[in-house]
Structures are given as structure tokens and as C-alpha cells.
Amino acid sequence: MKEKLQEYALIAEIISGIAIVISLVFVGIQIQQGTEETAINTSAIRTSAYQDLTGQMLDIYSGITTSPQLAELFYKAHCGQALSPVEEVQMRTYGIQTTRHGDMAYQMYEQGLIN
């Protein structure tokens, strides 16, 4: 009877060892899949951030091509013509807007969202 119990104990030990190996393999596979999912999510976030940044940049610059008043303002400024006080405020505001956009792009770069 004691020998039978020892045999059962040995079989149970072998089965538990196999179960541990199988569970470790399963955990390894799950870690690998989690790492791949994280990489995919990071790539999606970077792509989204870059698309958003590009869209904002296009919005800023499209005003020059779609607004005759803004195009005229930029032409006058580019040629060194005198600007009215209102036009000077418009140019400063545009400059602040593009500077803020550049600052945001730099922050995104610093955070690793864009390269």
C-alpha cells in the first residue's frame, strides 16, 4: 500500500512539473502578445498625433490660400509695405499661432509621440 502511494505521489509530482512548464510557456506567449499589442498601440498613437499636427498645420496655412484678405496681408508684409495697426495685430496673432503650433510640435517630439 505504501508503494502505491509513493507511485501516485511520483506521478502527481511529474504531472505538476509538466503543468508548471506548460503554464510558463503560456505566460511567455501572453507576455509576447502584450508586447506586440503595446507596440501597435504606440504606433497608432504616434500616427494619430502626427496626423492631428499635420491637420492643424494645414489649417493654419490654408488661410493664406483661401482668404484673399489674408493673402493680401501676407503679400504686403512680405514686400515690406506698411501695415495698418489692425494688420499688424493680425500678423502678430498669426505669428503667435504658428509659434504655439511649433511649441506643441516640439512637446510632442519630446514626449516621443512624433519623430
CYANA upper distance limits for C-alpha pairs under 8 A (distance plus 0.5 A):
  1 MET  CA      5 LEU  CA      6.94
  2 LYS  CA      6 GLN  CA      6.77
  3 GLU  CA      7 GLU  CA      6.66
  4 LYS  CA      8 TYR  CA      6.68
  5 LEU  CA      9 ALA  CA      6.53
  6 GLN  CA     10 LEU  CA      6.59
  7 GLU  CA     11 ILE  CA      6.64
  8 TYR  CA     12 ALA  CA      6.49
  9 ALA  CA     13 GLU  CA      6.57
 10 LEU  CA     14 ILE  CA      6.70
 11 ILE  CA     15 ILE  CA      6.63
 12 ALA  CA     16 SER  CA      6.56
 13 GLU  CA     17 GLY  CA      6.62
 14 ILE  CA     18 ILE  CA      6.76
 15 ILE  CA     19 ALA  CA      6.62
 16 SER  CA     20 ILE  CA      6.66
 17 GLY  CA     21 VAL  CA      6.86
 18 ILE  CA     22 ILE  CA      6.69
 19 ALA  CA     23 SER  CA      6.57
 20 ILE  CA     24 LEU  CA      6.64
 21 VAL  CA     25 VAL  CA      6.77
 22 ILE  CA     26 PHE  CA      6.71
 23 SER  CA     27 VAL  CA      6.63
 24 LEU  CA     28 GLY  CA      6.61
 25 VAL  CA     29 ILE  CA      6.76
 26 PHE  CA     30 GLN  CA      6.77
 27 VAL  CA     31 ILE  CA      6.64
 28 GLY  CA     32 GLN  CA      6.74
 29 ILE  CA     33 GLN  CA      6.72
 30 GLN  CA     34 GLY  CA      6.54
 31 ILE  CA     35 THR  CA      6.65
 32 GLN  CA     36 GLU  CA      6.78
 33 GLN  CA     37 GLU  CA      6.65
 34 GLY  CA     38 THR  CA      6.61
 35 THR  CA     39 ALA  CA      6.76
 36 GLU  CA     40 ILE  CA      6.75
 37 GLU  CA     41 ASN  CA      6.58
 38 THR  CA     42 THR  CA      6.54
 39 ALA  CA     43 SER  CA      6.66
 40 ILE  CA     44 ALA  CA      6.70
 41 ASN  CA     45 ILE  CA      6.67
 42 THR  CA     46 ARG  CA      6.68
 43 SER  CA     47 THR  CA      6.60
 44 ALA  CA     48 SER  CA      6.57
 45 ILE  CA     49 ALA  CA      6.56
 45 ILE  CA    113 LEU  CA      7.63
 46 ARG  CA     50 TYR  CA      6.59
 46 ARG  CA    113 LEU  CA      5.30
 46 ARG  CA    114 ILE  CA      6.31
 47 THR  CA     51 GLN  CA      6.60
 47 THR  CA    114 ILE  CA      8.43
 48 SER  CA     52 ASP  CA      6.58
 49 ALA  CA     53 LEU  CA      6.60
 49 ALA  CA    108 MET  CA      8.42
 49 ALA  CA    113 LEU  CA      7.05
 49 ALA  CA    114 ILE  CA      7.61
 50 TYR  CA     54 THR  CA      6.55
 50 TYR  CA    113 LEU  CA      8.19
 50 TYR  CA    114 ILE  CA      6.69
 51 GLN  CA     55 GLY  CA      6.51
 52 ASP  CA     56 GLN  CA      6.70
 53 LEU  CA     57 MET  CA      6.70
 53 LEU  CA    105 ALA  CA      7.53
 54 THR  CA     58 LEU  CA      6.64
 55 GLY  CA     59 ASP  CA      6.68
 56 GLN  CA     60 ILE  CA      6.77
 56 GLN  CA    101 HIS  CA      8.46
 57 MET  CA     61 TYR  CA      6.79
 57 MET  CA    101 HIS  CA      7.99
 58 LEU  CA     62 SER  CA      6.15
 59 ASP  CA     63 GLY  CA      7.27
 60 ILE  CA     98 THR  CA      7.92
 61 TYR  CA     65 THR  CA      7.90
 62 SER  CA     66 THR  CA      6.56
 63 GLY  CA     67 SER  CA      6.01
 63 GLY  CA     70 LEU  CA      7.24
 63 GLY  CA     71 ALA  CA      8.36
 64 ILE  CA     68 PRO  CA      7.90
 64 ILE  CA     70 LEU  CA      5.87
 64 ILE  CA     71 ALA  CA      5.31
 64 ILE  CA     74 PHE  CA      8.07
 65 THR  CA     71 ALA  CA      6.92
 66 THR  CA     71 ALA  CA      8.42
 67 SER  CA     71 ALA  CA      6.63
 68 PRO  CA     72 GLU  CA      6.52
 69 GLN  CA     73 LEU  CA      6.69
 70 LEU  CA     74 PHE  CA      6.71
 71 ALA  CA     75 TYR  CA      6.60
 72 GLU  CA     76 LYS  CA      6.64
 73 LEU  CA     77 ALA  CA      6.71
 73 LEU  CA     83 LEU  CA      8.45
 73 LEU  CA     87 GLU  CA      7.34
 73 LEU  CA     91 MET  CA      8.36
 74 PHE  CA     78 HIS  CA      6.37
 74 PHE  CA     91 MET  CA      8.45
 75 TYR  CA     79 CYS  CA      6.60
 76 LYS  CA     80 GLY  CA      6.66
 76 LYS  CA     81 GLN  CA      5.51
 76 LYS  CA     82 ALA  CA      7.74
 76 LYS  CA     83 LEU  CA      7.71
 77 ALA  CA     81 GLN  CA      6.41
 77 ALA  CA     82 ALA  CA      7.96
 77 ALA  CA     83 LEU  CA      7.61
 83 LEU  CA     87 GLU  CA      6.04
 83 LEU  CA     88 GLU  CA      6.39
 84 SER  CA     88 GLU  CA      6.67
 85 PRO  CA     89 VAL  CA      6.86
 86 VAL  CA     90 GLN  CA      6.75
 87 GLU  CA     91 MET  CA      6.64
 88 GLU  CA     92 ARG  CA      6.63
 89 VAL  CA     93 THR  CA      6.49
 90 GLN  CA     94 TYR  CA      6.61
 91 MET  CA     95 GLY  CA      6.57
 92 ARG  CA     96 ILE  CA      6.61
 93 THR  CA     97 GLN  CA      6.57
 94 TYR  CA     98 THR  CA      6.72
 95 GLY  CA     99 THR  CA      6.51
 96 ILE  CA    100 ARG  CA      6.51
 97 GLN  CA    101 HIS  CA      6.70
 98 THR  CA    102 GLY  CA      6.67
 99 THR  CA    103 ASP  CA      6.64
100 ARG  CA    104 MET  CA      6.60
101 HIS  CA    105 ALA  CA      6.70
102 GLY  CA    106 TYR  CA      6.66
103 ASP  CA    107 GLN  CA      6.72
104 MET  CA    108 MET  CA      6.71
105 ALA  CA    109 TYR  CA      6.69
106 TYR  CA    110 GLU  CA      6.62
107 GLN  CA    111 GLN  CA      6.71
108 MET  CA    112 GLY  CA      6.79
108 MET  CA    113 LEU  CA      5.69
108 MET  CA    114 ILE  CA      6.46
109 TYR  CA    113 LEU  CA      6.23
109 TYR  CA    114 ILE  CA      5.41
109 TYR  CA    115 ASN  CA      6.22
